[in-house]
Amino acid sequence: MSDMGTVKDFRQNPEPGAARGVPVVAFDFDGTLTIRDSFTALLRWRAGPGGWALGLVKLAPAVASYARDRDRGRIKAASVKEFLKGVSRAELEADAERFADEVWSKFMRPDALEVWKDWGKRGAHRVIVTASPDTTVAPFARRLGAEGLIGTHLSFNADDRITGGFDTPNCRGEEKMRRLRAVYGDDVHLTAAYGDTSGDTEMIAAADEKGFRVFTGRP
């Protein structure tokens, strides 16, 4: 797979107080660094054509509910229950790694990667802040050399298997800023932030350099 260089360790859930004294730059993931939603693509990839079609039929009530209430967190939880309930953490992590390997070259925006690399050269602490599960975005973050990753947390039971939901709120909108403050302090200062939907509005508004839909490149 063509990547950004050496795969490095990073804090998937950074410790409070991380990145003191260095610029913090926040990137949304889906649609910003990538050309499409990574979690939906992963679920479809894992399920295969037949499993995906059957799962969508079973999700019809949740889709109808979403059309009424536009609750992204609820429909995402329904998707997790349908496609991932009972899957072990180890299996999902391995699948996410294989998925990232397979799709990287046709998934990542080249202009976004250039800006990502430039901030790295300037010594910034680059954190991905995403509504997708951090478990499934982690392989991409490692390839990117991210200093931090904040995402929605899947819920696992005592046997380390997915329960079919999340144990944190959907990480979008104000929740992105709440999670950033939890990690980097109530006075967190974003040197720059990049995103592409209304779910990134609060994060972008908090940054000096505001990047809304600035990346349009395709592989």
ZALUMLUM-359098 format. One record per atom (N, C-alpha, C): z, y, x; atom name; chain. Coordinates in nm, 3 decimals. Each point is the difference from the previous one (the first is absolute). Example, Ala and Ser with C-alpha at 12.3 -4.5 7.8 and 13.67 -1.06 7.14 Angstrom:
BEGIN
REC	0.780	-0.569	1.319	N	A
REC	0.000	0.119	-0.089	CA	A
REC	0.000	0.120	0.090	C	A
REC	-0.072	0.105	-0.035	N	A
REC	0.006	0.119	0.082	CA	A
REC	0.073	0.109	-0.077	C	A
This chain:
BEGIN
REC	0.000	-0.120	0.084	N	A
REC	0.000	0.120	-0.084	CA	A
REC	0.000	0.124	0.087	C	A
REC	-0.080	0.097	-0.035	N	A
REC	0.001	0.128	0.072	CA	A
REC	0.118	0.082	-0.047	C	A
REC	0.089	0.037	0.091	N	A
REC	0.119	0.073	-0.042	CA	A
REC	0.017	0.126	0.082	C	A
REC	0.120	0.058	-0.010	N	A
REC	0.025	0.127	0.066	CA	A
REC	0.053	-0.018	0.141	C	A
REC	0.003	-0.122	0.049	N	A
REC	0.055	-0.022	0.133	CA	A
REC	0.109	-0.104	-0.005	C	A
REC	0.096	0.010	0.086	N	A
REC	0.107	-0.098	0.009	CA	A
REC	0.088	0.003	-0.124	C	A
REC	0.023	-0.117	-0.058	N	A
REC	0.092	-0.010	-0.112	CA	A
REC	0.141	0.025	0.051	C	A
REC	0.072	0.092	-0.063	N	A
REC	0.133	0.035	0.048	CA	A
REC	0.103	-0.020	-0.108	C	A
REC	0.124	-0.012	0.042	N	A
REC	0.109	-0.009	-0.095	CA	A
REC	0.024	0.137	-0.063	C	A
REC	0.050	-0.001	-0.121	N	A
REC	0.035	0.124	-0.067	CA	A
REC	0.111	-0.033	-0.099	C	A
REC	0.065	0.103	-0.047	N	A
REC	0.106	-0.019	-0.098	CA	A
REC	-0.060	-0.001	-0.139	C	A
REC	-0.005	-0.119	-0.061	N	A
REC	-0.056	-0.010	-0.134	CA	A
REC	0.082	0.083	-0.098	C	A
REC	0.130	0.005	0.021	N	A
REC	0.087	0.086	-0.078	CA	A
REC	0.082	0.080	0.101	C	A
REC	-0.050	0.115	0.042	N	A
REC	0.064	0.074	0.109	CA	A
REC	0.147	0.030	-0.029	C	A
REC	0.078	0.004	0.105	N	A
REC	0.142	0.031	-0.013	CA	A
REC	0.018	0.148	-0.032	C	A
REC	0.101	0.033	-0.082	N	A
REC	0.030	0.141	-0.025	CA	A
REC	0.017	0.076	0.132	C	A
REC	-0.060	0.118	0.007	N	A
REC	0.009	0.081	0.120	CA	A
REC	-0.110	-0.026	0.099	C	A
REC	-0.095	-0.089	-0.036	N	A
REC	-0.111	-0.029	0.091	CA	A
REC	-0.084	0.125	0.022	C	A
REC	-0.065	0.005	0.115	N	A
REC	-0.099	0.105	0.033	CA	A
REC	0.060	0.139	0.014	C	A
REC	0.125	0.010	0.041	N	A
REC	0.058	0.133	0.021	CA	A
REC	-0.071	0.069	0.117	C	A
REC	-0.038	0.126	-0.020	N	A
REC	-0.056	0.080	0.107	CA	A
REC	-0.147	-0.019	0.026	C	A
REC	-0.070	-0.082	-0.082	N	A
REC	-0.144	-0.015	0.016	CA	A
REC	-0.068	0.027	-0.134	C	A
REC	-0.128	0.041	0.003	N	A
REC	-0.069	0.025	-0.127	CA	A
REC	-0.010	-0.127	-0.084	C	A
REC	0.028	0.012	-0.128	N	A
REC	-0.015	-0.112	-0.093	CA	A
REC	-0.126	0.024	-0.083	C	A
REC	-0.091	-0.096	0.003	N	A
REC	-0.125	0.010	-0.075	CA	A
REC	-0.008	-0.119	-0.095	C	A
REC	-0.016	0.028	-0.129	N	A
REC	0.001	-0.103	-0.102	CA	A
REC	-0.141	-0.026	-0.052	C	A
REC	-0.035	-0.126	-0.008	N	A
REC	-0.130	-0.042	-0.052	CA	A
REC	0.020	-0.092	-0.120	C	A
REC	-0.060	0.032	-0.113	N	A
REC	-0.018	-0.100	-0.104	CA	A
REC	-0.091	-0.109	0.057	C	A
REC	0.000	-0.117	-0.061	N	A
REC	-0.082	-0.109	0.053	CA	A
REC	-0.125	-0.024	-0.084	C	A
REC	0.018	-0.047	-0.124	N	A
REC	-0.113	-0.039	-0.084	CA	A
REC	-0.083	0.121	-0.042	C	A
REC	-0.128	-0.003	0.036	N	A
REC	-0.089	0.110	-0.034	CA	A
REC	0.001	0.113	0.101	C	A
REC	0.099	0.001	0.087	N	A
REC	0.010	0.103	0.104	CA	A
REC	-0.041	-0.058	0.135	C	A
REC	0.074	-0.096	0.049	N	A
REC	-0.041	-0.071	0.121	CA	A
REC	-0.102	-0.109	-0.031	C	A
REC	0.001	-0.048	-0.126	N	A
REC	-0.093	-0.105	-0.042	CA	A
REC	-0.097	0.054	-0.104	C	A
REC	-0.104	-0.079	-0.030	N	A
REC	-0.097	0.044	-0.100	CA	A
REC	0.036	-0.046	-0.140	C	A
REC	0.097	-0.091	-0.013	N	A
REC	0.038	-0.047	-0.134	CA	A
REC	0.144	-0.050	0.002	C	A
REC	0.049	-0.038	-0.116	N	A
REC	0.137	-0.046	-0.014	CA	A
REC	0.017	-0.135	0.070	C	A
REC	0.089	-0.005	0.096	N	A
REC	0.016	-0.121	0.081	CA	A
REC	0.074	-0.110	-0.074	C	A
REC	0.095	0.036	-0.085	N	A
REC	0.081	-0.103	-0.066	CA	A
REC	-0.083	-0.076	-0.103	C	A
REC	-0.078	0.072	-0.081	N	A
REC	-0.089	-0.068	-0.095	CA	A
REC	-0.098	-0.089	0.073	C	A
REC	-0.055	0.050	0.111	N	A
REC	-0.096	-0.079	0.077	CA	A
REC	0.066	-0.125	0.057	C	A
REC	0.124	0.011	0.046	N	A
REC	0.071	-0.117	0.052	CA	A
REC	0.024	-0.103	-0.109	C	A
REC	0.046	0.046	-0.116	N	A
REC	0.025	-0.094	-0.110	CA	A
REC	-0.128	-0.074	-0.038	C	A
REC	-0.109	0.073	-0.007	N	A
REC	-0.129	-0.063	-0.036	CA	A
REC	-0.043	-0.098	0.108	C	A
REC	0.018	0.036	0.125	N	A
REC	-0.036	-0.086	0.113	CA	A
REC	0.082	-0.129	-0.003	C	A
REC	0.130	0.010	-0.026	N	A
REC	0.086	-0.118	-0.003	CA	A
REC	-0.034	-0.091	-0.117	C	A
REC	-0.028	0.060	-0.116	N	A
REC	-0.019	-0.078	-0.121	CA	A
REC	-0.134	-0.071	-0.005	C	A
REC	-0.102	0.056	0.065	N	A
REC	-0.134	-0.054	-0.012	CA	A
REC	-0.062	0.041	-0.133	C	A
REC	-0.132	-0.016	-0.014	N	A
REC	-0.068	0.048	-0.121	CA	A
REC	0.058	-0.055	-0.130	C	A
REC	0.020	-0.131	-0.005	N	A
REC	0.051	-0.061	-0.123	CA	A
REC	0.142	0.041	-0.031	C	A
REC	0.087	-0.003	0.101	N	A
REC	0.139	0.038	-0.021	CA	A
REC	0.015	0.146	-0.037	C	A
REC	-0.085	0.083	0.059	N	A
REC	0.005	0.143	-0.031	CA	A
REC	-0.041	0.025	-0.144	C	A
REC	-0.109	-0.063	-0.044	N	A
REC	-0.047	0.018	-0.138	CA	A
REC	0.104	-0.047	-0.100	C	A
REC	0.060	-0.115	0.025	N	A
REC	0.104	-0.052	-0.090	CA	A
REC	0.120	0.092	-0.002	C	A
REC	0.040	0.049	0.116	N	A
REC	0.114	0.089	0.008	CA	A
REC	-0.022	0.129	-0.077	C	A
REC	-0.122	0.053	0.006	N	A
REC	-0.030	0.123	-0.072	CA	A
REC	0.009	-0.022	-0.151	C	A
REC	-0.041	-0.117	-0.046	N	A
REC	0.013	-0.032	-0.143	CA	A
REC	0.148	0.001	-0.040	C	A
REC	0.083	-0.061	0.082	N	A
REC	0.143	-0.006	-0.030	CA	A
REC	0.065	0.138	0.007	C	A
REC	-0.060	0.089	0.080	N	A
REC	0.055	0.135	0.015	CA	A
REC	-0.047	0.096	-0.110	C	A
REC	-0.081	-0.046	-0.093	N	A
REC	-0.056	0.089	-0.103	CA	A
REC	0.108	0.079	-0.075	C	A
REC	0.112	-0.061	-0.040	N	A
REC	0.104	0.080	-0.068	CA	A
REC	0.056	0.112	0.088	C	A
REC	0.018	-0.030	0.130	N	A
REC	0.052	0.102	0.092	CA	A
REC	-0.102	0.112	0.019	C	A
REC	-0.128	-0.035	0.003	N	A
REC	-0.105	0.101	0.013	CA	A
REC	-0.003	0.089	-0.123	C	A
REC	0.016	-0.061	-0.117	N	A
REC	0.001	0.078	-0.124	CA	A
REC	0.120	0.094	-0.003	C	A
REC	0.114	-0.048	0.049	N	A
REC	0.119	0.085	0.005	CA	A
REC	-0.020	0.116	0.096	C	A
REC	-0.065	-0.029	0.115	N	A
REC	-0.027	0.106	0.097	CA	A
REC	-0.091	0.109	-0.059	C	A
REC	-0.095	-0.041	-0.081	N	A
REC	-0.090	0.097	-0.063	CA	A
REC	0.078	0.099	-0.087	C	A
REC	0.116	-0.045	-0.050	N	A
REC	0.082	0.087	-0.085	CA	A
REC	0.097	0.084	0.081	C	A
REC	0.070	-0.064	0.095	N	A
REC	0.111	0.072	0.066	CA	A
REC	-0.032	0.045	0.143	C	A
REC	-0.112	-0.049	0.059	N	A
REC	-0.041	0.036	0.136	CA	A
REC	0.110	-0.026	0.103	C	A
REC	0.081	-0.103	-0.025	N	A
REC	0.109	-0.035	0.091	CA	A
REC	-0.053	-0.092	0.109	C	A
REC	-0.031	0.058	0.116	N	A
REC	-0.059	-0.078	0.109	CA	A
REC	0.098	-0.104	0.053	C	A
REC	0.127	0.035	0.005	N	A
REC	0.099	-0.094	0.050	CA	A
REC	0.009	-0.124	-0.086	C	A
REC	-0.009	0.017	-0.131	N	A
REC	0.012	-0.114	-0.091	CA	A
REC	-0.119	-0.094	0.012	C	A
REC	-0.121	0.056	0.005	N	A
REC	-0.115	-0.089	0.010	CA	A
REC	-0.007	-0.066	0.138	C	A
REC	0.047	0.068	0.102	N	A
REC	0.004	-0.061	0.133	CA	A
REC	0.099	-0.117	0.001	C	A
REC	0.115	0.018	-0.064	N	A
REC	0.098	-0.108	-0.007	CA	A
REC	-0.057	-0.118	-0.078	C	A
REC	-0.076	0.028	-0.106	N	A
REC	-0.062	-0.108	-0.077	CA	A
REC	-0.100	-0.077	0.087	C	A
REC	-0.072	0.070	0.085	N	A
REC	-0.095	-0.064	0.090	CA	A
REC	0.071	-0.088	0.102	C	A
REC	0.112	0.049	0.051	N	A
REC	0.079	-0.079	0.095	CA	A
REC	0.050	-0.128	-0.066	C	A
REC	0.048	0.014	-0.122	N	A
REC	0.052	-0.118	-0.074	CA	A
REC	-0.110	-0.102	-0.022	C	A
REC	-0.119	0.048	-0.034	N	A
REC	-0.110	-0.092	-0.030	CA	A
REC	-0.055	-0.067	0.126	C	A
REC	-0.017	0.076	0.105	N	A
REC	-0.073	-0.052	0.117	CA	A
REC	0.088	-0.043	0.117	C	A
REC	0.126	0.046	0.005	N	A
REC	0.081	-0.027	0.118	CA	A
REC	0.136	-0.065	-0.028	C	A
REC	0.041	-0.009	-0.124	N	A
REC	0.134	-0.056	-0.028	CA	A
REC	0.013	-0.139	0.061	C	A
REC	0.110	-0.022	0.072	N	A
REC	0.027	-0.129	0.062	CA	A
REC	-0.055	-0.017	0.140	C	A
REC	-0.085	0.093	0.044	N	A
REC	-0.056	-0.007	0.136	CA	A
REC	0.109	0.035	0.101	C	A
REC	0.006	-0.073	0.108	N	A
REC	0.101	0.028	0.102	CA	A
REC	-0.037	0.122	0.081	C	A
REC	0.101	0.064	0.056	N	A
REC	-0.024	0.116	0.086	CA	A
REC	-0.091	-0.038	0.118	C	A
REC	0.027	-0.116	0.060	N	A
REC	-0.079	-0.042	0.116	CA	A
REC	-0.146	-0.021	-0.038	C	A
REC	-0.025	-0.059	-0.116	N	A
REC	-0.138	-0.023	-0.043	CA	A
REC	-0.071	0.132	-0.026	C	A
REC	0.067	0.092	-0.067	N	A
REC	-0.063	0.129	-0.029	CA	A
REC	-0.027	0.077	0.129	C	A
REC	0.094	-0.001	0.092	N	A
REC	-0.021	0.070	0.126	CA	A
REC	-0.119	-0.058	0.076	C	A
REC	-0.012	-0.133	0.001	N	A
REC	-0.112	-0.064	0.069	CA	A
REC	-0.132	0.034	-0.069	C	A
REC	0.000	-0.002	-0.134	N	A
REC	-0.121	0.034	-0.074	CA	A
REC	-0.039	0.146	0.022	C	A
REC	0.100	0.089	0.000	N	A
REC	-0.028	0.141	0.022	CA	A
REC	-0.060	0.024	0.138	C	A
REC	0.046	-0.074	0.099	N	A
REC	-0.055	0.011	0.135	CA	A
REC	-0.146	-0.045	0.003	C	A
REC	-0.029	-0.112	-0.064	N	A
REC	-0.137	-0.051	-0.004	CA	A
REC	-0.092	0.097	-0.077	C	A
REC	0.053	0.053	-0.109	N	A
REC	-0.077	0.094	-0.081	CA	A
REC	-0.036	0.124	0.082	C	A
REC	0.099	0.057	0.068	N	A
REC	-0.025	0.118	0.082	CA	A
REC	-0.104	-0.030	0.108	C	A
REC	0.010	-0.115	0.060	N	A
REC	-0.096	-0.044	0.101	CA	A
REC	-0.142	-0.002	-0.056	C	A
REC	-0.012	-0.053	-0.120	N	A
REC	-0.131	-0.020	-0.060	CA	A
REC	-0.064	0.130	-0.047	C	A
REC	0.079	0.093	-0.054	N	A
REC	-0.060	0.116	-0.066	CA	A
REC	0.001	0.127	0.084	C	A
REC	0.069	0.001	0.112	N	A
REC	0.018	0.125	0.076	CA	A
REC	-0.130	0.077	0.021	C	A
REC	-0.100	-0.065	0.052	N	A
REC	-0.123	0.070	0.039	CA	A
REC	-0.076	0.058	-0.118	C	A
REC	0.026	-0.049	-0.120	N	A
REC	-0.070	0.052	-0.118	CA	A
REC	0.094	0.074	-0.095	C	A
REC	0.121	0.028	0.046	N	A
REC	0.104	0.056	-0.087	CA	A
REC	0.048	0.137	0.043	C	A
REC	-0.001	0.026	0.132	N	A
REC	0.066	0.119	0.052	CA	A
REC	-0.099	0.116	0.014	C	A
REC	0.046	0.120	-0.039	N	A
REC	-0.083	0.119	0.009	CA	A
REC	-0.007	0.048	0.145	C	A
REC	-0.121	0.011	0.057	N	A
REC	-0.009	0.040	0.141	CA	A
REC	0.051	0.141	0.026	C	A
REC	-0.023	0.093	-0.094	N	A
REC	0.048	0.137	0.024	CA	A
REC	0.152	0.007	-0.009	C	A
REC	0.060	-0.080	-0.087	N	A
REC	0.146	-0.005	-0.008	CA	A
REC	0.059	-0.060	0.127	C	A
REC	-0.066	-0.101	0.055	N	A
REC	0.049	-0.063	0.123	CA	A
REC	-0.006	0.098	0.117	C	A
REC	-0.101	0.086	0.004	N	A
REC	-0.009	0.098	0.107	CA	A
REC	0.116	0.099	-0.006	C	A
REC	0.033	0.045	-0.122	N	A
REC	0.113	0.092	-0.015	CA	A
REC	0.131	-0.072	0.034	C	A
REC	0.012	-0.124	-0.043	N	A
REC	0.118	-0.081	0.032	CA	A
REC	0.019	-0.009	0.152	C	A
REC	-0.109	-0.033	0.070	N	A
REC	0.007	-0.013	0.146	CA	A
REC	0.034	0.134	0.066	C	A
REC	-0.057	0.108	-0.053	N	A
REC	0.025	0.132	0.058	CA	A
REC	0.148	0.037	-0.010	C	A
REC	0.060	-0.027	-0.115	N	A
REC	0.144	0.029	-0.013	CA	A
REC	0.081	-0.086	0.097	C	A
REC	-0.043	-0.122	0.023	N	A
REC	0.069	-0.085	0.095	CA	A
REC	-0.005	0.057	0.141	C	A
REC	-0.116	0.051	0.038	N	A
REC	-0.016	0.061	0.132	CA	A
REC	0.089	0.123	0.015	C	A
REC	0.028	0.065	-0.111	N	A
REC	0.082	0.121	0.002	CA	A
REC	0.150	-0.031	-0.010	C	A
REC	0.033	-0.127	0.001	N	A
REC	0.140	-0.039	0.004	CA	A
REC	0.071	0.000	-0.134	C	A
REC	-0.076	-0.002	-0.109	N	A
REC	0.061	0.004	-0.132	CA	A
REC	0.058	-0.137	-0.038	C	A
REC	0.099	0.005	-0.088	N	A
REC	0.054	-0.120	-0.063	CA	A
REC	-0.079	-0.020	-0.129	C	A
REC	-0.089	-0.100	-0.002	N	A
REC	-0.089	-0.021	-0.114	CA	A
REC	0.057	-0.106	-0.092	C	A
REC	0.025	0.039	-0.124	N	A
REC	0.060	-0.091	-0.097	CA	A
REC	-0.095	-0.017	-0.118	C	A
REC	-0.025	-0.125	-0.036	N	A
REC	-0.077	-0.031	-0.120	CA	A
REC	0.097	-0.003	-0.117	C	A
REC	-0.032	0.073	-0.105	N	A
REC	0.085	0.005	-0.120	CA	A
REC	-0.088	-0.044	-0.117	C	A
REC	0.026	-0.118	-0.053	N	A
REC	-0.092	-0.063	-0.093	CA	A
REC	0.069	-0.060	-0.121	C	A
REC	-0.071	0.000	-0.112	N	A
REC	0.051	-0.067	-0.119	CA	A
REC	-0.019	-0.151	0.009	C	A
REC	-0.088	-0.045	0.088	N	A
REC	-0.020	-0.144	0.018	CA	A
REC	0.124	-0.062	0.065	C	A
REC	0.019	-0.131	-0.017	N	A
REC	0.114	-0.065	0.063	CA	A
REC	-0.005	0.014	0.153	C	A
REC	0.111	0.036	0.060	N	A
REC	0.001	0.014	0.145	CA	A
REC	-0.034	-0.133	0.069	C	A
REC	0.035	-0.112	-0.062	N	A
REC	-0.028	-0.131	0.058	CA	A
REC	-0.149	-0.021	0.020	C	A
REC	-0.081	0.046	-0.096	N	A
REC	-0.144	-0.026	0.009	CA	A
REC	-0.073	0.105	0.084	C	A
REC	0.059	0.118	0.015	N	A
REC	-0.062	0.105	0.082	CA	A
REC	0.040	-0.015	0.146	C	A
REC	0.109	-0.072	0.028	N	A
REC	0.053	-0.010	0.136	CA	A
REC	-0.104	-0.044	0.104	C	A
REC	-0.086	-0.099	-0.027	N	A
REC	-0.098	-0.037	0.104	CA	A
REC	-0.094	0.115	0.037	C	A
REC	-0.039	0.080	-0.099	N	A
REC	-0.084	0.116	0.028	CA	A
REC	0.077	0.102	0.084	C	A
REC	0.126	0.022	-0.035	N	A
REC	0.082	0.098	0.072	CA	A
REC	0.018	-0.041	0.145	C	A
REC	0.017	-0.129	0.024	N	A
REC	0.013	-0.046	0.139	CA	A
REC	-0.129	0.023	0.077	C	A
REC	-0.112	-0.029	-0.061	N	A
REC	-0.129	0.022	0.065	CA	A
REC	-0.021	0.148	0.032	C	A
REC	0.045	0.084	-0.090	N	A
REC	-0.014	0.144	0.020	CA	A
REC	0.093	0.054	0.107	C	A
REC	0.106	-0.074	0.030	N	A
REC	0.102	0.050	0.091	CA	A
REC	0.093	0.099	-0.068	C	A
REC	0.023	-0.018	-0.129	N	A
REC	0.085	0.092	-0.076	CA	A
REC	0.142	0.001	0.054	C	A
REC	0.059	0.119	-0.002	N	A
REC	0.142	0.012	0.038	CA	A
REC	0.092	-0.033	-0.117	C	A
REC	-0.052	0.005	-0.123	N	A
REC	0.082	-0.030	-0.116	CA	A
REC	-0.084	-0.041	-0.119	C	A
REC	0.060	-0.075	-0.091	N	A
REC	-0.064	-0.042	-0.124	CA	A
REC	0.102	0.004	-0.112	C	A
REC	-0.031	0.074	-0.104	N	A
REC	0.085	0.007	-0.119	CA	A
REC	-0.087	-0.042	-0.119	C	A
REC	0.044	-0.103	-0.072	N	A
REC	-0.077	-0.047	-0.116	CA	A
REC	0.092	-0.052	-0.107	C	A
REC	-0.060	-0.051	-0.106	N	A
REC	0.076	-0.062	-0.108	CA	A
REC	0.048	-0.137	0.046	C	A
REC	0.126	-0.033	-0.028	N	A
REC	0.057	-0.126	0.047	CA	A
REC	-0.013	-0.109	-0.106	C	A
REC	-0.065	-0.109	0.037	N	A
REC	0.000	-0.117	-0.087	CA	A
REC	0.140	-0.058	-0.010	C	A
REC	0.028	-0.062	-0.113	N	A
REC	0.131	-0.064	-0.020	CA	A
REC	-0.011	-0.148	0.037	C	A
REC	0.093	-0.047	0.083	N	A
REC	0.005	-0.140	0.041	CA	A
REC	0.132	-0.061	-0.044	C	A
REC	-0.002	-0.129	-0.036	N	A
REC	0.123	-0.067	-0.041	CA	A
REC	0.072	-0.060	0.121	C	A
REC	0.104	-0.076	-0.026	N	A
REC	0.081	-0.056	0.108	CA	A
REC	-0.079	-0.099	0.086	C	A
REC	-0.108	-0.055	-0.056	N	A
REC	-0.085	-0.092	0.076	CA	A
REC	-0.116	0.072	0.069	C	A
REC	0.007	0.134	-0.001	N	A
REC	-0.102	0.083	0.064	CA	A
REC	-0.137	-0.018	-0.065	C	A
REC	0.002	-0.014	-0.133	N	A
REC	-0.123	-0.007	-0.077	CA	A
REC	-0.008	0.119	-0.095	C	A
REC	-0.122	0.045	-0.026	N	A
REC	-0.021	0.119	-0.083	CA	A
REC	0.044	-0.028	-0.142	C	A
REC	0.082	0.089	-0.054	N	A
REC	0.053	-0.019	-0.135	CA	A
REC	-0.099	0.041	-0.108	C	A
REC	-0.098	0.082	0.037	N	A
REC	-0.095	0.048	-0.099	CA	A
REC	0.018	0.147	-0.033	C	A
REC	0.063	0.074	0.089	N	A
REC	0.021	0.143	-0.024	CA	A
REC	0.033	0.071	0.128	C	A
REC	0.058	0.119	-0.013	N	A
REC	0.035	0.084	0.114	CA	A
REC	0.148	0.033	-0.003	C	A
REC	0.058	0.025	0.117	N	A
REC	0.141	0.041	0.003	CA	A
REC	0.015	0.147	0.038	C	A
REC	-0.112	0.073	0.004	N	A
REC	0.006	0.147	0.012	CA	A
REC	-0.097	0.058	-0.102	C	A
REC	0.015	0.128	-0.035	N	A
REC	-0.100	0.064	-0.085	CA	A
REC	-0.136	0.003	0.069	C	A
REC	-0.104	0.009	-0.080	N	A
REC	-0.136	0.014	0.053	CA	A
REC	-0.005	0.123	0.089	C	A
REC	-0.047	-0.018	0.124	N	A
REC	0.006	0.108	0.100	CA	A
REC	-0.119	0.094	-0.015	C	A
REC	0.007	0.086	-0.099	N	A
REC	-0.103	0.101	-0.022	CA	A
REC	0.066	0.125	-0.058	C	A
REC	-0.070	0.113	0.007	N	A
REC	0.054	0.124	-0.055	CA	A
REC	0.127	0.042	0.072	C	A
REC	0.099	0.041	-0.076	N	A
REC	0.126	0.047	0.058	CA	A
REC	0.072	-0.111	0.076	C	A
REC	-0.026	-0.126	-0.038	N	A
REC	0.064	-0.111	0.070	CA	A
REC	-0.041	-0.003	0.147	C	A
REC	-0.122	0.044	0.032	N	A
REC	-0.041	0.006	0.140	CA	A
REC	0.089	0.097	0.077	C	A
REC	0.027	0.116	-0.058	N	A
REC	0.086	0.096	0.067	CA	A
REC	0.145	-0.048	0.006	C	A
REC	0.046	-0.066	-0.105	N	A
REC	0.138	-0.052	0.002	CA	A
REC	0.016	-0.100	0.114	C	A
REC	-0.099	-0.087	0.017	N	A
REC	0.007	-0.100	0.106	CA	A
REC	-0.013	0.064	0.138	C	A
REC	-0.085	0.102	0.012	N	A
REC	-0.012	0.071	0.128	CA	A
REC	0.132	0.068	0.036	C	A
REC	0.064	0.063	-0.098	N	A
REC	0.130	0.064	0.027	CA	A
REC	0.105	-0.102	0.038	C	A
REC	-0.004	-0.118	-0.062	N	A
REC	0.098	-0.105	0.031	CA	A
REC	-0.013	-0.045	0.145	C	A
REC	-0.122	0.002	0.053	N	A
REC	-0.023	-0.045	0.137	CA	A
REC	0.018	0.112	0.101	C	A
REC	-0.060	0.115	-0.028	N	A
REC	-0.007	0.106	0.100	CA	A
REC	0.096	0.115	-0.027	C	A
REC	0.082	-0.012	-0.103	N	A
REC	0.099	0.103	-0.028	CA	A
REC	-0.042	0.092	-0.114	C	A
REC	0.099	0.058	-0.065	N	A
REC	-0.029	0.089	-0.113	CA	A
REC	-0.084	0.120	0.041	C	A
REC	0.008	0.037	0.127	N	A
REC	-0.077	0.115	0.047	CA	A
REC	-0.129	-0.042	0.070	C	A
REC	-0.053	-0.117	-0.038	N	A
REC	-0.121	-0.051	0.064	CA	A
REC	-0.110	0.106	-0.003	C	A
REC	-0.066	0.015	0.114	N	A
REC	-0.110	0.095	0.012	CA	A
REC	-0.126	-0.077	0.034	C	A
REC	-0.100	0.006	-0.088	N	A
REC	-0.127	-0.067	0.025	CA	A
REC	-0.097	0.098	0.064	C	A
REC	-0.044	-0.033	0.118	N	A
REC	-0.100	0.083	0.066	CA	A
REC	-0.133	-0.008	-0.073	C	A
REC	-0.032	-0.117	-0.050	N	A
REC	-0.123	-0.020	-0.077	CA	A
REC	0.020	-0.117	-0.095	C	A
REC	-0.077	0.000	-0.110	N	A
REC	0.001	-0.112	-0.093	CA	A
REC	-0.138	-0.014	-0.060	C	A
REC	-0.040	-0.126	-0.021	N	A
REC	-0.134	-0.028	-0.051	CA	A
REC	0.009	-0.098	-0.117	C	A
REC	-0.077	0.028	-0.105	N	A
REC	-0.003	-0.087	-0.116	CA	A
REC	-0.122	0.026	-0.084	C	A
REC	-0.014	-0.079	-0.108	N	A
REC	-0.123	0.013	-0.080	CA	A
REC	0.021	-0.005	-0.150	C	A
REC	0.126	-0.011	-0.047	N	A
REC	0.024	-0.005	-0.144	CA	A
REC	0.119	0.088	-0.036	C	A
REC	0.024	0.009	-0.132	N	A
REC	0.115	0.078	-0.048	CA	A
REC	0.131	-0.060	0.048	C	A
REC	0.000	-0.126	0.039	N	A
REC	0.120	-0.063	0.053	CA	A
REC	0.040	0.051	0.136	C	A
REC	-0.088	0.081	0.063	N	A
REC	0.029	0.057	0.131	CA	A
REC	0.031	0.149	-0.006	C	A
REC	0.000	0.057	-0.119	N	A
REC	0.012	0.146	-0.016	CA	A
REC	0.126	0.055	0.065	C	A
REC	0.114	-0.060	-0.029	N	A
REC	0.127	0.051	0.052	CA	A
REC	0.008	-0.011	0.151	C	A
REC	-0.050	-0.111	0.053	N	A
REC	0.004	-0.020	0.146	CA	A
REC	-0.089	0.102	0.070	C	A
REC	-0.120	0.023	-0.054	N	A
REC	-0.091	0.096	0.061	CA	A
REC	0.056	0.142	-0.010	C	A
REC	0.062	0.031	-0.114	N	A
REC	0.055	0.134	-0.019	CA	A
REC	0.110	0.030	0.101	C	A
REC	0.069	-0.103	0.049	N	A
REC	0.110	0.020	0.093	CA	A
REC	-0.046	0.017	0.145	C	A
REC	-0.131	-0.014	0.025	N	A
REC	-0.051	0.001	0.138	CA	A
REC	-0.060	0.135	0.037	C	A
REC	0.004	0.031	0.130	N	A
REC	-0.066	0.121	0.050	CA	A
REC	-0.152	-0.013	-0.014	C	A
REC	-0.053	-0.112	0.046	N	A
REC	-0.144	-0.026	-0.012	CA	A
REC	-0.021	-0.093	-0.118	C	A
REC	-0.072	0.049	-0.100	N	A
REC	-0.011	-0.073	-0.126	CA	A
REC	-0.139	-0.063	-0.010	C	A
REC	-0.004	-0.131	0.006	N	A
REC	-0.128	-0.070	-0.001	CA	A
REC	-0.020	-0.079	-0.127	C	A
REC	-0.064	0.061	-0.099	N	A
REC	-0.027	-0.070	-0.125	CA	A
REC	-0.149	-0.035	-0.008	C	A
REC	-0.026	-0.129	-0.003	N	A
REC	-0.138	-0.051	-0.008	CA	A
REC	-0.090	0.057	0.110	C	A
REC	0.054	0.006	0.120	N	A
REC	-0.080	0.054	0.111	CA	A
REC	-0.080	-0.110	0.070	C	A
REC	0.031	-0.126	-0.027	N	A
REC	-0.071	-0.109	0.065	CA	A
REC	-0.100	-0.062	-0.099	C	A
REC	-0.124	-0.006	0.040	N	A
REC	-0.104	-0.053	-0.087	CA	A
REC	-0.087	-0.105	0.070	C	A
REC	0.026	-0.024	0.128	N	A
REC	-0.082	-0.093	0.077	CA	A
REC	0.011	-0.142	-0.051	C	A
REC	-0.107	-0.074	0.022	N	A
REC	-0.002	-0.143	-0.037	CA	A
REC	-0.047	-0.079	0.121	C	A
REC	0.049	-0.124	0.012	N	A
REC	-0.037	-0.083	0.116	CA	A
REC	-0.151	-0.025	0.006	C	A
